[in-house]
């Protein structure tokens, strides 16, 4: 029998849904099984939202304020509860903001003209 293609991009041979597509319940069952193996208890919604928010902060360089807009969070505190900056990102931010004092004056902190 020739292989036929599903109209769905992601399919699973054990799925009973039309076109053998993934469903939300099947996705959650995979997520929950992985959490058990990892010894974690993370809700799928919070886990994926946290992962994406942190990825945008650390890898893409999106600011917390822009992330608040994109994620439709009501407050910056909500963003902070999901998005976590890694040490490398914090170091990068701190190093990019350093301005050597000798650029603006002598070592005593007074400008010489």
Buried (B, 14 or more C-beta within 10 A) or exposed (E): EEEEEEEBEEBBEEBEEEEBBBEEEBBEEEBBEEBEEEEEEBEBEEBEBBBBBBEBBBEEEBEBEBBBEEBEBEEEEEBBEBBEBEEEBEEBEEEEEEEEEEEEEEEEEEEEE
